[in-house]
Structure formats: C-alpha cells, structure tokens
Amino acid sequence: MSLSSTFRRNRTARAATAAVTLLMAGLLGAAGAGTSNAGTAAPQTRQIASSVLGSDYKITLTALRSPEDELAASVRLQVFTQSGGAWKESDRVTVGDVDGWFWYPLTGKGAVCDFATASTEPAPLTVSLLVTPSIGCSDPVHFLVKEGRVYAG
C-alpha cells in the first residue's frame, strides 16, 4: 500500500467522522434548544369573542394553545368588572375540557357558533364553538354571571 493511498483513506475517514460529528452536534443542539424554549415560552393565545354589557361586565373568550400538543387548545372565559375606570378580571372558567378543543378550527373563520349575552343581573351567557368543520358546533354551554362571578347555568 502506498503512502498516498493511506493518506487519502485517512483523510476520507476524518472527513466522514467530522461530518457525523457536525450532524450530531446540530441535532443535539436543536433538541436542546427546543427543550429549553418549550418550558419558558408563554402559550400562544387568541381572543375569539368579546362582549361588553353596559358598564357592568366585559366578557371574553380566549383560545390557549396547548404547550404539549400543538393541535390542541383550551378555551378561557373571563369576566371583567369596572374598577377605578379600568376593566379588572373578576372571574375566569375553562369552557369544556383543558386541551379539549382543536387549535385551528377554534382560531379560524366561523369558530364561534354562538356567544350570546344579556345585560341583566344575573347575566345569562351561552357559548357554542366549532369542534371541526366536519363535526360542526359543540352543544351550547350555559353560564350565569352574577356579581362578577361565573356560575354554571
């Protein structure tokens, strides 16, 4: 075996080792970055409905994307009351199950099938949301807002 063929073989082996090392470093770095950012990033949210009932209440529905499953979401219903000229949260509940909704239908066109409120005390509230385009809307969920608190209706 000649010196030049040994040199070429060693150079090829070093190049292959370097390529594998760079590839593994890149994969491990990406995996580590994804892991460290996943725990610190705030969940993605999108307000999907809002209603102001006179000067008494402001009610919002917000979709919260699941940190564990990018296709899943939760829905938060918040009630705000006036305090010192600003809206302050007085109560919040989850509509349906935690991560029980699909993110894309919930944040897309036609996501809110029914969001009915009334300016009475207690204030009745009905919510129905799109499950998927093929399934259609959820059964309506009824709440009562009384003195700034949310109750099952």
N, C-alpha and C positions, 0 to 999 in steps of 0.2 A: 504494500500500500504506500502510495506516495505521500509526501508531506502536504502537497496542495489539496489532495482529496480529503485527508484528515482535517485540514484547516476548514475546507468547505463544509464538511459534515458537522464539525463543532460549531461553526457559525450558524448553520441551519438549525441545529439543536438549541443554541442560545436564542435565536430569533423566535422559535416556537415557544420556548419557555417564557420569554419576555411577553409574547402576545397573550399567552394563557394567564400570566400574572396580571397584565393590564386589564384583561377581560374580567378576571375575578375581582380585582380591586374596584372596577367600575360597578359590578353587580353588588358587591358588598356595600359600597358607598351609597348606592341608590337605595338599597334595602334599609340601611341605617338611617338615611335621610328621611325616608318615608315613615319609619317607625317613630323617629323623634318628632317630626312635624305633626303626626296624627294625634298625639296626645295633647299638643299645645294649641292646635288650631281651633278657633271657635266654630261651632256648627253653622253651616250655611242656612240662612233663614230668608223667607219671602212672605211679606204680608199679602194675604189673598182676599181679604174683605175687611171693611171697616164701616162703622155706623156711629153717628153722634145723635144721641137722644136729648135734644134741647141742651140745657146747660147741666143736666144731671149726670149723664153717663156717656162715655165713649167706649165702644166695644170693637175689638179687633180679633181677626183670625189670622194666625201666622203659621206657615209651614216650616218645620225644622227638619233639615236633612239628617238622617241617621249617621253618626260617626262610624258605625260598624258595617253598614250596608248602604252603599251609595244609591241604591234604588228605593230604599225605604224612607219613610218620613213619619213624623208625628204632627199633630195639629194642636196648637195652643190657643185657647180662647182667653182673652184678657179683658177685664173691666177696669175702666179708669173713672175716677171722680174728680171734680174740680176742687182744688185746694190752693188758695193763695194765687188765683189766676192762672194756674197751670194744671194740666192733667196728671194725676198721680195714680199709679196702679193700686187698686183696692182688692182685687182677687184675680186668680187665674186657675183654669182647669184644662185638662187634656181631653180633647174630643176623640172618642174611640180609644183604641189601644196605642200604647207607645210603640212607635215604628210600625203601626198597623195600616199605614197608607202607602201608596206608591208616589215617589217624588215627582216624576214627570207629569202624570195626569193631574196631580194636585197643584202644580205650578203652571199648568198650561191653560190654553183657552177653554172656557166652559167648566173650569174646575169647581166653581161654586154653583151648585144646583139650586139651593135655597138658603137664604140668610135673611130671615125675617125678624124684625124687632118692632117694639111699640113703646111710645113714650108714656107709659103708665107706671104706677108703683103698686105691686111689683111689675117689672117689665118682662113680658114673655119673649122668648128667643128660640128660634128654630134654625137648625143647621143641617144641611144635606150637602154632601160633597161627592165629586166624581170618583168612583173607585177605579175604573178603567173605561175607555170608550166602548169596549165590547160588553162589559158588565153593566155599565150605566151608573146611576146615582145611588148613594147609600140611603138607607132608611133615614127619615128625619129624626134628629135628636132634639129633645125639647129641654129648655132650661128656663129658670126664672131668675131675674136679677132683682134682688131686694136689698135695699140699703147698701148697695155696692158689693154685695156678695152674690156668688153664683150657686144656685141650687138646681138639682135635677128636677125637671118639670114633668 
